[in-house]
């Protein structure tokens, strides 16, 4: 009966709006016809979303599954627990009291304590924010309501606010429970950036989380990659009053994640999971899952019975360096130029203090590059020193300088444009954000500085780049034998590992190396 009354109300509203449009302009027959068609389609969709009102076929359209029709009132089936979450022990530990509260609320309420109403999970994509929310519901054994932020809004005004109300009404009936909103920045962005009618969803969410009516037993969790753009009213205490940052895993976390993904796969004896974890700094859970999946597909294509270390190494190189383009035709002149270009990067990295160790060097085209030298830090980096940043500037300049020294200034190519782009952005970052310039000083420059300040910044950026260019030119002239030896080895083998590169350049290795102690770049 209630569904039938709702149907009549919707029909009356459509007729009223249709009449308004008709009398507003008698010349808009085409527009009125379109509105009637849209109104009929909307009415048909609403009827299709209702169930059990007696008509044959009503509510049984093949385009809507039962879960989709009742997503506002049906909790998700969840089987995840904390055992399925690896690499974020700090975040898990902070959320254990949430699980304890859901299991035993009286433990907290007897002393007058209250758990936070909202928990906001922030962090880079792929770190496991959604998985953490599911694991909490699985550990506590409570209903888990899931919605994505983009699912609240449609072209019809007021739909988002109604869906928020329906979601919380269903959650109240299932309390204690968890309401999880993924990518909440889709509806929770600051209201200064929005149009008027799109604020209704956020306003309704604010009221439901902390309004006149209390939602006891409902814990609202949300995840976002962009916490800075959320509205302050949403992140204040009383709504999302606990913010948990989910960071990328460290080496121990990466090893646990790899063990989890490899536990149900046949693995050869030559696979060293700890070595893979140490050689993948910066990888998050999604990256490691992709690495194992690529290796498994590679093993299947090769007809192997087990995953080997070579297949996992192939997967890692594919993620870091891109896919090989073996069928691409490259002339001998281009191969030679690429070999010296990449050798320039490698020689500078080997002979500059603060540079990251080399992982591999190749002149095989990968992705959009004709060749590349990849570097991986020896351990997880928490902060980067000025010496390390200057070393990165020098490595970026190595390819261009090597081309100039070997082929002449008139024969340098556009192959260094990405290197120059990276070096310029890095120098800009050092000057504007990190205060690593004597002329500008230890200040953080705002996004839109004055004309005078911008000109001073530009001058410092150019100075840093020119100094790096000069250092690299002197270094490659000194280690010219290493440059030729490594380029010839790349032309012969196309791809060299770090150990192979060290063997090639070892006969010509000279100590000491360059340092950044003063402007004369004294030897240490």
RAHUNOR-V82569 format. One record per residue. N is the residue number from 1. PHI is phi in whole degrees, -180 to 180 (NA if undefined). Layout:
n & phi
N & PHI
N & PHI
//
This chain:
n & phi
1 & NA
2 & -63
3 & -62
4 & -67
5 & -64
6 & -61
7 & -63
8 & -65
9 & -63
10 & -62
11 & -65
12 & -63
13 & -65
14 & -66
15 & -66
16 & -64
17 & -65
18 & -64
19 & -65
20 & -60
21 & -64
22 & -69
23 & -77
24 & -68
25 & -156
26 & -72
27 & -94
28 & -101
29 & -63
30 & -65
31 & -64
32 & -66
33 & -62
34 & -63
35 & -65
36 & -63
37 & -64
38 & -64
39 & -64
40 & -65
41 & -66
42 & -64
43 & -64
44 & -63
45 & -65
46 & -66
47 & -62
48 & -64
49 & -81
50 & -86
51 & -134
52 & 71
53 & -107
54 & 100
55 & -78
56 & -69
57 & 88
58 & -73
59 & 79
60 & -124
61 & -63
62 & -70
63 & -85
64 & -126
65 & -82
66 & -56
67 & -64
68 & -69
69 & -68
70 & -117
71 & -65
72 & -71
73 & -116
74 & -106
75 & -72
76 & -74
77 & -79
78 & -132
79 & -124
80 & -80
81 & -135
82 & -65
83 & -66
84 & -87
85 & -110
86 & -127
87 & 87
88 & -138
89 & -63
90 & -64
91 & -66
92 & -62
93 & -64
94 & -71
95 & -94
96 & -64
97 & -70
98 & -66
99 & -63
100 & -64
101 & -66
102 & -67
103 & -79
104 & -140
105 & -63
106 & -64
107 & -61
108 & -95
109 & -74
110 & -67
111 & -104
112 & 83
113 & -80
114 & -132
115 & -78
116 & -55
117 & -72
118 & -134
119 & -125
120 & -106
121 & -97
122 & -124
123 & 154
124 & -67
125 & -61
126 & 90
127 & -88
128 & 104
129 & -68
130 & -65
131 & -64
132 & -62
133 & -63
134 & -65
135 & -65
136 & -63
137 & -64
138 & -68
139 & -67
140 & -82
141 & 69
142 & -113
143 & -60
144 & -129
145 & -98
146 & -120
147 & -143
148 & -88
149 & -58
150 & -73
151 & -78
152 & -78
153 & -98
154 & -140
155 & -73
156 & -87
157 & -69
158 & 96
159 & -65
160 & -62
161 & -64
162 & -64
163 & -68
164 & -63
165 & -61
166 & -63
167 & -62
168 & -75
169 & -64
170 & -68
171 & -66
172 & -62
173 & -72
174 & -106
175 & -60
176 & -75
177 & -157
178 & -122
179 & -109
180 & -116
181 & -115
182 & -86
183 & 51
184 & -67
185 & -64
186 & -66
187 & -120
188 & -106
189 & -65
190 & -56
191 & -72
192 & -67
193 & -93
194 & -105
195 & -82
196 & -60
197 & -74
198 & -86
199 & -83
200 & -62
201 & -64
202 & -64
203 & -61
204 & -66
205 & -65
206 & -62
207 & -68
208 & -66
209 & -77
210 & -156
211 & -125
212 & -69
213 & -92
214 & -89
215 & -105
216 & -72
217 & 86
218 & -105
219 & -105
220 & -94
221 & -117
222 & -147
223 & -132
224 & -157
225 & -94
226 & -128
227 & -68
228 & -69
229 & -96
230 & -71
231 & -68
232 & -59
233 & -67
234 & -82
235 & -97
236 & -73
237 & -58
238 & 105
239 & -117
240 & -91
241 & -97
242 & -133
243 & -111
244 & -118
245 & -92
246 & -100
247 & -89
248 & -66
249 & -69
250 & -83
251 & -63
252 & -69
253 & -65
254 & -64
255 & -65
256 & -64
257 & -66
258 & -63
259 & -63
260 & -65
261 & -76
262 & -97
263 & -68
264 & -103
265 & -123
266 & -70
267 & -120
268 & -73
269 & -71
270 & -84
271 & -83
272 & -109
273 & -64
274 & -63
275 & -65
276 & -65
277 & -63
278 & -70
279 & -94
280 & -126
281 & -66
282 & 89
283 & -74
284 & -103
285 & -61
286 & -66
287 & -63
288 & -69
289 & -63
290 & -66
291 & -60
292 & -65
293 & -67
294 & -63
295 & -64
296 & -66
297 & -67
298 & -60
299 & -65
300 & -66
301 & -65
302 & -80
303 & 75
304 & -79
305 & -89
306 & -139
307 & -78
308 & -107
309 & -64
310 & -65
311 & -70
312 & -69
313 & -67
314 & -61
315 & -64
316 & -64
317 & -65
318 & -66
319 & -72
320 & -76
321 & -104
322 & 100
323 & -80
324 & -69
325 & -117
326 & -72
327 & -83
328 & -73
329 & -84
330 & -132
331 & -71
332 & -64
333 & -64
334 & -69
335 & -63
336 & -66
337 & -64
338 & -64
339 & -62
340 & -71
341 & -61
342 & -69
343 & -64
344 & -60
345 & -59
346 & -66
347 & -65
348 & -65
349 & -64
350 & -72
351 & -112
352 & -122
353 & -67
354 & 95
355 & -77
356 & -69
357 & -62
358 & -77
359 & -95
360 & -155
361 & -132
362 & -148
363 & -113
364 & -79
365 & -61
366 & -134
367 & 62
368 & -100
369 & -103
370 & -80
371 & -175
372 & -165
373 & -119
374 & -103
375 & -122
376 & -129
377 & -64
378 & -71
379 & -153
380 & -63
381 & -98
382 & -100
383 & -153
384 & -122
385 & -83
386 & -64
387 & -61
388 & -68
389 & -67
390 & -64
391 & -63
392 & -65
393 & -60
394 & -64
395 & -62
396 & -61
397 & -79
398 & -59
399 & -67
400 & -64
401 & -66
402 & -63
403 & -60
404 & -67
405 & -69
406 & -87
407 & -109
408 & 95
409 & -63
410 & -77
411 & -111
412 & -67
413 & -114
414 & -82
415 & -64
416 & -95
417 & -65
418 & -68
419 & -63
420 & -67
421 & -63
422 & -64
423 & -64
424 & -65
425 & -64
426 & -65
427 & -64
428 & -62
429 & -64
430 & -63
431 & -77
432 & -85
433 & -104
434 & -106
435 & 63
436 & -99
437 & -140
438 & -68
439 & -73
440 & -86
441 & 96
442 & -79
443 & -128
444 & -102
445 & -82
446 & -68
447 & -63
448 & -120
449 & -74
450 & -69
451 & -62
452 & -65
453 & -65
454 & -64
455 & -67
456 & -68
457 & -64
458 & -59
459 & -64
460 & -68
461 & -63
462 & -61
463 & -63
464 & -60
465 & -68
466 & -67
467 & -64
468 & -63
469 & -61
470 & -66
471 & -60
472 & -67
473 & -64
474 & -67
475 & -65
476 & -71
477 & -66
478 & -70
479 & -107
480 & -64
481 & -65
482 & -62
483 & -61
484 & -66
485 & -63
486 & -71
487 & -64
488 & -65
489 & -66
490 & -68
491 & -64
492 & -83
493 & -107
494 & 71
495 & -133
496 & -130
497 & -84
498 & -62
499 & -65
500 & -67
501 & -64
502 & -63
503 & -67
504 & -68
505 & -91
506 & -59
507 & -61
508 & -107
509 & -69
510 & -126
511 & -115
512 & -87
513 & -100
514 & -72
515 & -131
516 & -110
517 & -75
518 & -154
519 & -68
520 & -85
521 & 54
522 & -60
523 & -80
524 & -117
//
